[in-house]
Amino acid sequence: MRDVGNEAGIARMNHPDTGPARLPPSPRLAVLLLGLVLAVLVPALAIGGLAAWQMAASYRGAAEGRLRDTASALAAAVDREIAGNKAALTAFAASPAFGPDPGMPDLPALGAHARRIAEDLGASVHVLGRDGAALVTTQPSPGLSAIAARDLVEQVFTTARPAVGDLADTASGSFVLTIGVPVRNARGDVALMAGVSPGVQRLRDLLSVPDLPPDAFAVLLDSQGVIVARTALHDSFVGRSIPPENMRAYAGQEAGLYYGRGLLGVERAFAFRTVTGAPGWTLVVAEPTETLAAAWRRPLLGLAAGGMVALALAGGLALLVARRVLRPVRRLVAHARAIAVDGGSTATAAALPPAEIIELEELRQGFAAAEAALRQTEARLRLATEGAGVGTWELDFTSRQGFWSPEAAALLGVGTTRFTAEDWIEAVHPKDRPRVVARWRHALAQGGPYEVECRPATFGPGEGERWVLARGQIERDPVGRPIRAAGILLDATMRRKAEAARRESEATLAVVLDALPVGVIIADARGRILRDNAANRDLWGSLPPTESWEHYANWVGFWPATGQRIQAHEWAMSRALLRGEVVRGELVECLPFGGSSRRCFLNSAAPIRDAAGTIIGGVVVELDVTERRAAEAALARSEARLRLALEAGRMGLWSWDFATGRLEWDARQFELFGLDPAEGPPTGAMVLDRVYPEDRPGLEAAITAALETGNGAFSHEFRVSLPGGGLRWIGGHGHAIPGGDGQAPHMVGLNFDVTARREAEAVLTREARHLEALAERRGRALAESELRLAEAARMEALGRLAGGIAHDFNNVLQAVQGGLMLVRKRLERDPESARQFLDRTQQAAERGAAVTGRLLAFARRGELCPEPIAPASLLGDLAEMLHSTLGADITLRVEAAPELPAVFADRSQLEAVLVNLANNARDAMPRGGALVLRAEAASIRTGDTPPGLPPGPFLRLSVIDAGEGMPAEVLARVTEPFFTTKPKGKGTGLGLAMARGFAEQSGGALTIESTPGHGTTVSLWLPQGTEEMCPMALPALAPTAAGAAMTGERGISILLAEDQPDVREVLVAQLQERGFSVAAAEHGAAALAQLEHGPRPAAVVTDLSMPGALDGFGLITALRRRWPRLPAVLVTGHTGGASPDQLEMVERGGPFALVRKPADAEVLVDRLERVLGQSRNVGVMAG
């Protein structure tokens, strides 16, 4: 630094200042006055008239000169005002409140600083972006749009120099002007514009000098000829444009005078001077031509009247006037030169003696007013720099002396404001001195601005390390030698800390990016990858060097829709960088680097822009959705299967939003309701209007009940009116979906046509209406939908048993038919042999009866009737029935101990479930294998499997096969209704669903254990039985003494009703053989007719199902109305038509027994004798 100062000093001494600039050649005022005196005195008599004219011209010239001087003085005052505002803005633009990146300043701090500057300047301060938007403003929002003139902002950003905008009106109707300076970033580029908007009233006050004539005024014009300020009628004229011819009169000239008409049409003289600090602006002083003309017209008239006397006096007066004019003019010239030399810090125009000439006195006062305004501006600038903490400095290379402002001295920690080059070096921290000196030398050698950051040599008490930023400009003489340097000092400590915080933030960003579960890539504007995260490396592997977006051609990706490879410019990052496109959720198939299989990525990309909107980079986020897409495909396949199932079952799917009344239907739903989809989407009200009026209350009640539970099931059947006439029965099943408040605003379900079933039920009901008991039983069966599902499953099992049962029964028929044929042939010639064949025929008939008995018990219909069942006997009977059905390649084994406790369940339902399970097990072993029916006792404790069962004793019935087994995904769904893995037409998918429903309804559970290749075990967990019996169960009757006593009695009258002749004849013969007197009838009506006038029979034996209005129950009831408690025996081949209520009724009405066909004669007679014995016992007890 010392060497730099010496070099600068030598340069300064070798090339001293050239002094003030010389004025262009022009006559001095003294010469002009002397010429005027000579022109008056020498040719006074010869050219008196010309002398008078010359005198008038001199007055006119003086008046015009006064106007020009006044215009120049006021223009200088405006220049100083603008220069002061520019200086304050320049200091503000260098404020540390803008932070390390002025493009992203600390707005609260910047706003506070702007308000302090605004208070000091007495004007509004703004910070604007390139688009004219105000980041910070101290002016209320209604005026901001007028201030932020686009032309001024564009000029500052384009030229990177201060500029003054033209007059602008605000939204509130007021007028302002704006001065703007550039705010540079660290690279020296313009990032923002700082502006100040002084009010036009201040300029008006600046122009309002007190010595202007009453009819004269000063006006300030902008570059468009618009009035900015006016001393007279300011509010009326500000913002108005002057006449175009007046603008042409001063266009292109720095100063001058012209005559013309103003806005009011008055002829005036206009003196003008351009405002150097605001290019295009002009200061105009106007005075009426009549006022100027009066200055020479009066002397001219006096000369004409006074003649030569006036001329002589004029010469003397001219000399006196010349002295009086020159004296104040010389004082003003000397004062102006003093200002140019030392800035006018000691002398002021106000201190000069008053001029004796009014115009010159006005000029002196104009100088004084302009200097006062300049000092105020300088004071405001000083306050602004002090408030911003900005220090200024200046160094003269000639004298090697410099000046620090108090703020600069405080920043450097020095106690004086005067310094030398050596003092500057000493004020810098020793570690930073070499760098500071090197920067000085570089700036001196290469030119350009000087900027360096360093630490002061000393810090304040308790103060940490502090950094200052020195900025400055070196001024050179015409030959390029440095003569002076000046600049500012800023506290850069906070910026340094901010940069450290930024580096820490970048490190934090790297950690956060690596913690994200999605891949992230960040690139610059050319596409060069700046960084990625760990998740992206997991997706792509090790990335190759990528310096631009063209290198994306090395990345392997394909469009899923076409299979074509993605080109370099088609990647989401390329489109974001090249076109500014924002990409969201774009699916691509990618081949990771080093990988062999494609992965599905969901890409999102966006460009990164700076404050000006320029794309400076891009970011891509990638999510691997390969597994999710596979799951979605599986879901789609599942939905397709559901759709096929619905189509196969001719079911319609619906969804109902009760909040909006909106329904979503598939095509089948429209068909069910007879609606045309082209008429638009259906609504709840539309559907309810289609419901048959009698069924609507029930449907609405069912819907309400499902909704009130919050998560209830909906099941209801109703009729709808079709457009072409007629009714259709629809069965609806749905489920309410609960909302967030526990209510159920939504319901989904399916509908299907049950018209055929309803019509069939109606036909059956009409045909059997005369049978009250049967009608009651069928009504209960129709009310229970669970029984229908169980019946369907049981009939499916019966169908699968049919082949085996037919085989067994054909064997029985073969034995009976063959035996009877042999008996007929051998009865006469070999009675003993015929008797043996009769015995075998009887045994075959008994086997057939056993088969049909088990089959009838299996197919029994009615309500669930749980009863204690011996598991060993149950499984043994099933095994006999299944042997022929399962086939010869299936080895059937029963594992059940006789002493096992009874199971409590409905026997027919349990048999149906076990048959279905056995058939499923056979289907799982197409090549044959072992099938085990096992029963074992089990006790459920808390926490044991299966879940959901209460603790207590259970019996576990298992069907075990050695088949193919099931995978986990099939096992998870195997109990769902309609789910089956069998080929189409081979299964309904209801068997296991029915089995689970039966187990749960019986108070138990169903479990399935299966492993692919190792078979399957299906277990029913059912409660152990008690001594309670089902009403359908009939106790085994032991022979009684009364019955035994009656055997052999003759003549007891029996009424027999049987519609089958062969059966009737056999029964009559059997009873007569035992000594009974039998009256036979072919049906119930015939039996009543026989007894119309006959005696009371001892008992009645009747078939259950007979033609006519009376069945067996009806006949018994009718007879007991005539003869109460008449003993009765009911003989039937199928008890499914006998409801528990009917049986209970006839049991209460008197002695009663039930015998199943085919019945042995001994069994029939035994039951008959028992009811007769019960009747006699009751009679004895009653006697």
ChimeraX attribute file (.defattr): number of C-alpha atoms within 10 A of each C-alpha:
attribute: neighborCount
match mode: 1-to-1
recipient: residues
	/A:1	20
	/A:2	15
	/A:3	12
	/A:4	17
	/A:5	23
	/A:6	16
	/A:7	17
	/A:8	22
	/A:9	20
	/A:10	17
	/A:11	18
	/A:12	22
	/A:13	14
	/A:14	11
	/A:15	16
	/A:16	12
	/A:17	12
	/A:18	8
	/A:19	7
	/A:20	9
	/A:21	6
	/A:22	6
	/A:23	6
	/A:24	6
	/A:25	6
	/A:26	6
	/A:27	8
	/A:28	9
	/A:29	14
	/A:30	16
	/A:31	11
	/A:32	13
	/A:33	19
	/A:34	14
	/A:35	11
	/A:36	20
	/A:37	22
	/A:38	15
	/A:39	17
	/A:40	25
	/A:41	18
	/A:42	12
	/A:43	12
	/A:44	19
	/A:45	15
	/A:46	9
	/A:47	13
	/A:48	19
	/A:49	16
	/A:50	15
	/A:51	25
	/A:52	25
	/A:53	17
	/A:54	17
	/A:55	26
	/A:56	20
	/A:57	17
	/A:58	18
	/A:59	19
	/A:60	18
	/A:61	14
	/A:62	17
	/A:63	19
	/A:64	20
	/A:65	17
	/A:66	19
	/A:67	27
	/A:68	23
	/A:69	23
	/A:70	31
	/A:71	31
	/A:72	25
	/A:73	24
	/A:74	29
	/A:75	25
	/A:76	23
	/A:77	25
	/A:78	24
	/A:79	19
	/A:80	23
	/A:81	23
	/A:82	21
	/A:83	19
	/A:84	22
	/A:85	25
	/A:86	23
	/A:87	20
	/A:88	24
	/A:89	30
	/A:90	20
	/A:91	23
	/A:92	28
	/A:93	21
	/A:94	22
	/A:95	22
	/A:96	24
	/A:97	22
	/A:98	23
	/A:99	22
	/A:100	19
	/A:101	16
	/A:102	20
	/A:103	18
	/A:104	14
	/A:105	16
	/A:106	15
	/A:107	15
	/A:108	11
	/A:109	13
	/A:110	21
	/A:111	19
	/A:112	14
	/A:113	20
	/A:114	26
	/A:115	19
	/A:116	18
	/A:117	27
	/A:118	22
	/A:119	15
	/A:120	18
	/A:121	24
	/A:122	15
	/A:123	18
	/A:124	23
	/A:125	28
	/A:126	26
	/A:127	26
	/A:128	23
	/A:129	21
	/A:130	18
	/A:131	15
	/A:132	20
	/A:133	15
	/A:134	19
	/A:135	16
	/A:136	19
	/A:137	21
	/A:138	21
	/A:139	16
	/A:140	8
	/A:141	12
	/A:142	11
	/A:143	18
	/A:144	19
	/A:145	16
	/A:146	20
	/A:147	29
	/A:148	24
	/A:149	20
	/A:150	15
	/A:151	11
	/A:152	23
	/A:153	26
	/A:154	16
	/A:155	17
	/A:156	24
	/A:157	22
	/A:158	11
	/A:159	11
	/A:160	18
	/A:161	13
	/A:162	23
	/A:163	21
	/A:164	25
	/A:165	26
	/A:166	25
	/A:167	25
	/A:168	20
	/A:169	16
	/A:170	16
	/A:171	13
	/A:172	9
	/A:173	10
	/A:174	15
	/A:175	23
	/A:176	24
	/A:177	21
	/A:178	24
	/A:179	27
	/A:180	30
	/A:181	30
	/A:182	28
	/A:183	28
	/A:184	20
	/A:185	17
	/A:186	10
	/A:187	8
	/A:188	9
	/A:189	12
	/A:190	22
	/A:191	22
	/A:192	31
	/A:193	29
	/A:194	27
	/A:195	32
	/A:196	29
	/A:197	24
	/A:198	22
	/A:199	18
	/A:200	22
	/A:201	17
	/A:202	14
	/A:203	19
	/A:204	20
	/A:205	12
	/A:206	21
	/A:207	30
	/A:208	20
	/A:209	22
	/A:210	11
	/A:211	15
	/A:212	22
	/A:213	13
	/A:214	9
	/A:215	10
	/A:216	18
	/A:217	20
	/A:218	25
	/A:219	26
	/A:220	29
	/A:221	26
	/A:222	24
	/A:223	17
	/A:224	14
	/A:225	21
	/A:226	21
	/A:227	23
	/A:228	28
	/A:229	30
	/A:230	26
	/A:231	21
	/A:232	17
	/A:233	10
	/A:234	16
	/A:235	14
	/A:236	9
	/A:237	17
	/A:238	21
	/A:239	21
	/A:240	13
	/A:241	16
	/A:242	17
	/A:243	14
	/A:244	10
	/A:245	11
	/A:246	16
	/A:247	16
	/A:248	10
	/A:249	15
	/A:250	20
	/A:251	14
	/A:252	10
	/A:253	12
	/A:254	13
	/A:255	18
	/A:256	19
	/A:257	20
	/A:258	14
	/A:259	16
	/A:260	18
	/A:261	17
	/A:262	16
	/A:263	11
	/A:264	6
	/A:265	8
	/A:266	13
	/A:267	16
	/A:268	20
	/A:269	25
	/A:270	29
	/A:271	26
	/A:272	28
	/A:273	26
	/A:274	27
	/A:275	25
	/A:276	17
	/A:277	19
	/A:278	20
	/A:279	13
	/A:280	18
	/A:281	23
	/A:282	26
	/A:283	28
	/A:284	28
	/A:285	28
	/A:286	26
	/A:287	24
	/A:288	19
	/A:289	16
	/A:290	13
	/A:291	15
	/A:292	18
	/A:293	15
	/A:294	14
	/A:295	18
	/A:296	20
	/A:297	19
	/A:298	12
	/A:299	19
	/A:300	20
	/A:301	12
	/A:302	14
	/A:303	23
	/A:304	15
	/A:305	11
	/A:306	11
	/A:307	15
	/A:308	14
	/A:309	11
	/A:310	17
	/A:311	24
	/A:312	16
	/A:313	13
	/A:314	22
	/A:315	21
	/A:316	13
	/A:317	12
	/A:318	21
	/A:319	16
	/A:320	12
	/A:321	16
	/A:322	18
	/A:323	13
	/A:324	15
	/A:325	20
	/A:326	16
	/A:327	14
	/A:328	21
	/A:329	19
	/A:330	13
	/A:331	16
	/A:332	19
	/A:333	11
	/A:334	12
	/A:335	18
	/A:336	17
	/A:337	14
	/A:338	16
	/A:339	17
	/A:340	11
	/A:341	12
	/A:342	10
	/A:343	11
	/A:344	16
	/A:345	10
	/A:346	8
	/A:347	14
	/A:348	16
	/A:349	23
	/A:350	15
	/A:351	9
	/A:352	15
	/A:353	11
	/A:354	15
	/A:355	20
	/A:356	13
	/A:357	13
	/A:358	13
	/A:359	21
	/A:360	24
	/A:361	17
	/A:362	21
	/A:363	29
	/A:364	26
	/A:365	22
	/A:366	29
	/A:367	26
	/A:368	20
	/A:369	22
	/A:370	25
	/A:371	21
	/A:372	17
	/A:373	18
	/A:374	21
	/A:375	17
	/A:376	16
	/A:377	22
	/A:378	19
	/A:379	15
	/A:380	22
	/A:381	24
	/A:382	20
	/A:383	18
	/A:384	25
	/A:385	25
	/A:386	17
	/A:387	16
	/A:388	21
	/A:389	21
	/A:390	23
	/A:391	24
	/A:392	24
	/A:393	23
	/A:394	20
	/A:395	23
	/A:396	21
	/A:397	27
	/A:398	22
	/A:399	17
	/A:400	20
	/A:401	16
	/A:402	20
	/A:403	18
	/A:404	23
	/A:405	21
	/A:406	19
	/A:407	22
	/A:408	25
	/A:409	21
	/A:410	17
	/A:411	24
	/A:412	27
	/A:413	16
	/A:414	21
	/A:415	9
	/A:416	13
	/A:417	15
	/A:418	16
	/A:419	19
	/A:420	18
	/A:421	19
	/A:422	14
	/A:423	15
	/A:424	17
	/A:425	19
	/A:426	16
	/A:427	18
	/A:428	20
	/A:429	17
	/A:430	14
	/A:431	11
	/A:432	16
	/A:433	20
	/A:434	14
	/A:435	14
	/A:436	21
	/A:437	17
	/A:438	14
	/A:439	16
	/A:440	20
	/A:441	17
	/A:442	13
	/A:443	17
	/A:444	21
	/A:445	10
	/A:446	9
	/A:447	15
	/A:448	13
	/A:449	15
	/A:450	19
	/A:451	17
	/A:452	17
	/A:453	19
	/A:454	20
	/A:455	23
	/A:456	22
	/A:457	18
	/A:458	17
	/A:459	16
	/A:460	12
	/A:461	6
	/A:462	6
	/A:463	8
	/A:464	9
	/A:465	11
	/A:466	19
	/A:467	21
	/A:468	22
	/A:469	17
	/A:470	21
	/A:471	18
	/A:472	19
	/A:473	18
	/A:474	21
	/A:475	19
	/A:476	15
	/A:477	15
	/A:478	10
	/A:479	7
	/A:480	10
	/A:481	19
	/A:482	24
	/A:483	24
	/A:484	21
	/A:485	18
	/A:486	18
	/A:487	18
	/A:488	22
	/A:489	27
	/A:490	22
	/A:491	22
	/A:492	20
	/A:493	18
	/A:494	16
	/A:495	18
	/A:496	17
	/A:497	13
	/A:498	15
	/A:499	15
	/A:500	12
	/A:501	12
	/A:502	12
	/A:503	12
	/A:504	12
	/A:505	12
	/A:506	12
	/A:507	12
	/A:508	12
	/A:509	12
	/A:510	15
	/A:511	13
	/A:512	11
	/A:513	20
	/A:514	18
	/A:515	12
	/A:516	13
	/A:517	14
	/A:518	17
	/A:519	23
	/A:520	23
	/A:521	19
	/A:522	20
	/A:523	25
	/A:524	20
	/A:525	20
	/A:526	17
	/A:527	24
	/A:528	19
	/A:529	20
	/A:530	13
	/A:531	13
	/A:532	20
	/A:533	20
	/A:534	18
	/A:535	20
	/A:536	23
	/A:537	17
	/A:538	12
	/A:539	20
	/A:540	17
	/A:541	15
	/A:542	12
	/A:543	14
	/A:544	11
	/A:545	10
	/A:546	17
	/A:547	15
	/A:548	16
	/A:549	22
	/A:550	15
	/A:551	15
	/A:552	22
	/A:553	16
	/A:554	13
	/A:555	20
	/A:556	16
	/A:557	24
	/A:558	19
	/A:559	14
	/A:560	13
	/A:561	9
	/A:562	7
	/A:563	11
	/A:564	10
	/A:565	17
	/A:566	18
	/A:567	16
	/A:568	20
	/A:569	17
	/A:570	13
	/A:571	19
	/A:572	22
	/A:573	31
	/A:574	26
	/A:575	20
	/A:576	26
	/A:577	27
	/A:578	16
	/A:579	11
	/A:580	19
	/A:581	15
	/A:582	16
	/A:583	18
	/A:584	14
	/A:585	13
	/A:586	13
	/A:587	19
	/A:588	22
	/A:589	22
	/A:590	23
	/A:591	18
	/A:592	20
	/A:593	16
	/A:594	10
	/A:595	12
	/A:596	8
	/A:597	9
	/A:598	15
	/A:599	18
	/A:600	21
	/A:601	21
	/A:602	16
	/A:603	21
	/A:604	20
	/A:605	27
	/A:606	21
	/A:607	26
	/A:608	19
	/A:609	15
	/A:610	11
	/A:611	13
	/A:612	12
	/A:613	10
	/A:614	12
	/A:615	19
	/A:616	15
	/A:617	23
	/A:618	29
	/A:619	22
	/A:620	21
	/A:621	22
	/A:622	22
	/A:623	19
	/A:624	22
	/A:625	15
	/A:626	15
	/A:627	11
	/A:628	11
	/A:629	12
	/A:630	11
	/A:631	12
	/A:632	12
	/A:633	12
	/A:634	12
	/A:635	12
	/A:636	12
	/A:637	12
	/A:638	12
	/A:639	12
	/A:640	12
	/A:641	13
	/A:642	14
	/A:643	15
	/A:644	12
	/A:645	14
	/A:646	18
	/A:647	13
	/A:648	9
	/A:649	12
	/A:650	15
	/A:651	22
	/A:652	22
	/A:653	22
	/A:654	19
	/A:655	18
	/A:656	20
	/A:657	17
	/A:658	15
	/A:659	9
	/A:660	11
	/A:661	14
	/A:662	15
	/A:663	19
	/A:664	14
	/A:665	17
	/A:666	14
	/A:667	13
	/A:668	18
	/A:669	20
	/A:670	15
	/A:671	12
	/A:672	19
	/A:673	21
	/A:674	16
	/A:675	18
	/A:676	12
	/A:677	14
	/A:678	6
	/A:679	7
	/A:680	8
	/A:681	14
	/A:682	18
	/A:683	16
	/A:684	14
	/A:685	11
	/A:686	12
	/A:687	13
	/A:688	16
	/A:689	12
	/A:690	18
	/A:691	22
	/A:692	17
	/A:693	14
	/A:694	10
	/A:695	14
	/A:696	17
	/A:697	13
	/A:698	14
	/A:699	20
	/A:700	13
	/A:701	12
	/A:702	16
	/A:703	20
	/A:704	14
	/A:705	15
	/A:706	21
	/A:707	24
	/A:708	15
	/A:709	14
	/A:710	19
	/A:711	18
	/A:712	19
	/A:713	19
	/A:714	20
	/A:715	18
	/A:716	16
	/A:717	19
	/A:718	20
	/A:719	23
	/A:720	22
	/A:721	17
	/A:722	16
	/A:723	11
	/A:724	7
	/A:725	7
	/A:726	9
	/A:727	17
	/A:728	22
	/A:729	22
	/A:730	20
	/A:731	17
	/A:732	21
	/A:733	17
	/A:734	20
	/A:735	21
	/A:736	25
	/A:737	19
	/A:738	18
	/A:739	12
	/A:740	7
	/A:741	8
	/A:742	13
	/A:743	15
	/A:744	23
	/A:745	20
	/A:746	20
	/A:747	23
	/A:748	18
	/A:749	18
	/A:750	19
	/A:751	22
	/A:752	20
	/A:753	20
	/A:754	17
	/A:755	17
	/A:756	11
	/A:757	11
	/A:758	16
	/A:759	13
	/A:760	12
	/A:761	15
	/A:762	12
	/A:763	12
	/A:764	13
	/A:765	17
	/A:766	12
	/A:767	11
	/A:768	15
	/A:769	14
	/A:770	15
	/A:771	16
	/A:772	12
	/A:773	20
	/A:774	17
	/A:775	17
	/A:776	16
	/A:777	19
	/A:778	18
	/A:779	13
	/A:780	14
	/A:781	16
	/A:782	14
	/A:783	10
	/A:784	11
	/A:785	12
	/A:786	14
	/A:787	19
	/A:788	14
	/A:789	16
	/A:790	22
	/A:791	19
	/A:792	14
	/A:793	24
	/A:794	26
	/A:795	15
	/A:796	19
	/A:797	23
	/A:798	18
	/A:799	12
	/A:800	17
	/A:801	21
	/A:802	15
	/A:803	14
	/A:804	18
	/A:805	22
	/A:806	14
	/A:807	13
	/A:808	20
	/A:809	19
	/A:810	13
	/A:811	15
	/A:812	21
	/A:813	16
	/A:814	14
	/A:815	19
	/A:816	20
	/A:817	13
	/A:818	13
	/A:819	20
	/A:820	18
	/A:821	13
	/A:822	14
	/A:823	20
	/A:824	10
	/A:825	12
	/A:826	16
	/A:827	14
	/A:828	10
	/A:829	9
	/A:830	11
	/A:831	13
	/A:832	13
	/A:833	14
	/A:834	21
	/A:835	14
	/A:836	13
	/A:837	22
	/A:838	17
	/A:839	13
	/A:840	16
	/A:841	22
	/A:842	17
	/A:843	15
	/A:844	21
	/A:845	18
	/A:846	16
	/A:847	16
	/A:848	21
	/A:849	20
	/A:850	14
	/A:851	20
	/A:852	18
	/A:853	17
	/A:854	18
	/A:855	19
	/A:856	17
	/A:857	17
	/A:858	21
	/A:859	21
	/A:860	19
	/A:861	22
	/A:862	19
	/A:863	14
	/A:864	16
	/A:865	18
	/A:866	21
	/A:867	21
	/A:868	20
	/A:869	20
	/A:870	18
	/A:871	24
	/A:872	22
	/A:873	13
	/A:874	16
	/A:875	21
	/A:876	16
	/A:877	15
	/A:878	21
	/A:879	20
	/A:880	14
	/A:881	19
	/A:882	19
	/A:883	17
	/A:884	18
	/A:885	22
	/A:886	23
	/A:887	13
	/A:888	11
	/A:889	13
	/A:890	20
	/A:891	14
	/A:892	19
	/A:893	15
	/A:894	16
	/A:895	15
	/A:896	20
	/A:897	14
	/A:898	12
	/A:899	9
	/A:900	15
	/A:901	21
	/A:902	22
	/A:903	26
	/A:904	25
	/A:905	25
	/A:906	18
	/A:907	20
	/A:908	22
	/A:909	27
	/A:910	21
	/A:911	21
	/A:912	25
	/A:913	24
	/A:914	23
	/A:915	25
	/A:916	24
	/A:917	23
	/A:918	27
	/A:919	18
	/A:920	16
	/A:921	28
	/A:922	24
	/A:923	17
	/A:924	20
	/A:925	19
	/A:926	12
	/A:927	10
	/A:928	18
	/A:929	17
	/A:930	16
	/A:931	21
	/A:932	19
	/A:933	21
	/A:934	19
	/A:935	25
	/A:936	17
	/A:937	19
	/A:938	15
	/A:939	13
	/A:940	17
	/A:941	12
	/A:942	11
	/A:943	11
	/A:944	12
	/A:945	11
	/A:946	13
	/A:947	11
	/A:948	12
	/A:949	20
	/A:950	15
	/A:951	12
	/A:952	12
	/A:953	17
	/A:954	25
	/A:955	25
	/A:956	23
	/A:957	23
	/A:958	23
	/A:959	22
	/A:960	22
	/A:961	29
	/A:962	19
	/A:963	24
	/A:964	18
	/A:965	21
	/A:966	20
	/A:967	12
	/A:968	12
	/A:969	8
	/A:970	13
	/A:971	14
	/A:972	11
	/A:973	11
	/A:974	20
	/A:975	22
	/A:976	15
	/A:977	14
	/A:978	18
	/A:979	20
	/A:980	19
	/A:981	13
	/A:982	12
	/A:983	8
	/A:984	8
	/A:985	6
	/A:986	10
	/A:987	15
	/A:988	16
	/A:989	18
	/A:990	22
	/A:991	31
	/A:992	24
	/A:993	20
	/A:994	25
	/A:995	26
	/A:996	21
	/A:997	19
	/A:998	25
	/A:999	23
	/A:1000	17
	/A:1001	14
	/A:1002	19
	/A:1003	16
	/A:1004	22
	/A:1005	23
	/A:1006	22
	/A:1007	16
	/A:1008	16
	/A:1009	13
	/A:1010	19
	/A:1011	15
	/A:1012	12
	/A:1013	12
	/A:1014	13
	/A:1015	18
	/A:1016	21
	/A:1017	19
	/A:1018	22
	/A:1019	24
	/A:1020	25
	/A:1021	27
	/A:1022	27
	/A:1023	25
	/A:1024	22
	/A:1025	20
	/A:1026	13
	/A:1027	9
	/A:1028	10
	/A:1029	16
	/A:1030	15
	/A:1031	14
	/A:1032	17
	/A:1033	10
	/A:1034	11
	/A:1035	8
	/A:1036	6
	/A:1037	10
	/A:1038	10
	/A:1039	12
	/A:1040	13
	/A:1041	10
	/A:1042	16
	/A:1043	19
	/A:1044	13
	/A:1045	11
	/A:1046	15
	/A:1047	14
	/A:1048	11
	/A:1049	10
	/A:1050	13
	/A:1051	11
	/A:1052	15
	/A:1053	17
	/A:1054	22
	/A:1055	22
	/A:1056	24
	/A:1057	28
	/A:1058	27
	/A:1059	19
	/A:1060	12
	/A:1061	11
	/A:1062	10
	/A:1063	12
	/A:1064	19
	/A:1065	12
	/A:1066	12
	/A:1067	20
	/A:1068	21
	/A:1069	15
	/A:1070	17
	/A:1071	19
	/A:1072	16
	/A:1073	13
	/A:1074	16
	/A:1075	17
	/A:1076	21
	/A:1077	18
	/A:1078	20
	/A:1079	16
	/A:1080	21
	/A:1081	20
	/A:1082	17
	/A:1083	24
	/A:1084	28
	/A:1085	18
	/A:1086	14
	/A:1087	21
	/A:1088	17
	/A:1089	11
	/A:1090	14
	/A:1091	14
	/A:1092	10
	/A:1093	8
	/A:1094	9
	/A:1095	9
	/A:1096	15
	/A:1097	18
	/A:1098	17
	/A:1099	25
	/A:1100	23
	/A:1101	24
	/A:1102	28
	/A:1103	26
	/A:1104	25
	/A:1105	21
	/A:1106	18
	/A:1107	12
	/A:1108	11
	/A:1109	14
	/A:1110	19
	/A:1111	21
	/A:1112	24
	/A:1113	22
	/A:1114	19
	/A:1115	22
	/A:1116	27
	/A:1117	20
	/A:1118	15
	/A:1119	21
	/A:1120	17
	/A:1121	11
	/A:1122	10
	/A:1123	13
	/A:1124	12
	/A:1125	21
	/A:1126	23
	/A:1127	30
	/A:1128	32
	/A:1129	27
	/A:1130	23
	/A:1131	23
	/A:1132	21
	/A:1133	17
	/A:1134	18
	/A:1135	20
	/A:1136	14
	/A:1137	17
	/A:1138	21
	/A:1139	19
	/A:1140	18
	/A:1141	14
	/A:1142	17
	/A:1143	18
	/A:1144	13
	/A:1145	12
	/A:1146	21
	/A:1147	15
	/A:1148	11
	/A:1149	17
	/A:1150	19
	/A:1151	21
	/A:1152	26
	/A:1153	23
	/A:1154	18
	/A:1155	19
	/A:1156	18
	/A:1157	16
	/A:1158	17
	/A:1159	16
	/A:1160	15
	/A:1161	16
	/A:1162	12
	/A:1163	12
	/A:1164	23
	/A:1165	18
	/A:1166	20
	/A:1167	23
	/A:1168	26
	/A:1169	23
	/A:1170	26
	/A:1171	23
	/A:1172	24
	/A:1173	21
	/A:1174	18
	/A:1175	20
	/A:1176	14
	/A:1177	13
	/A:1178	14
	/A:1179	10
	/A:1180	9
	/A:1181	8
	/A:1182	7
	/A:1183	6
